[in-house]
């Protein structure tokens, strides 16, 4: 089915994001972590390039979580009873989210770590 308009397409996309936020615990966790990263990034004064890197990895995590939610809904619809292949599909999608989030954590440490260590060492220095 084709979307009736560009505006309708955006509305459907927003509805999907709201659905994931309301129903998926991990989506809420990702939102909380993203908020914490933004606060830390503002506090340490990230460069535009560093913000871009964090935006890309954050977007990838949310994209993976949304795709996982979509796949789970489709699998649950077509296979309401347990099926080994349905389990494989859901487990692989969850694994994709996990790996994406793990990579985002590594990137976050590489981007935020050095400035945070510098700030902490300056604060903890005894004159």
HELIX and SHEET records of a PDB file:
HELIX    1   1 UNK A    6  UNK A   23  1                                  18    
HELIX    2   2 UNK A   25  UNK A   44  1                                  20    
HELIX    3   3 UNK A   48  UNK A   78  1                                  31    
HELIX    4   4 UNK A   84  UNK A  124  1                                  41    
END                                                                             
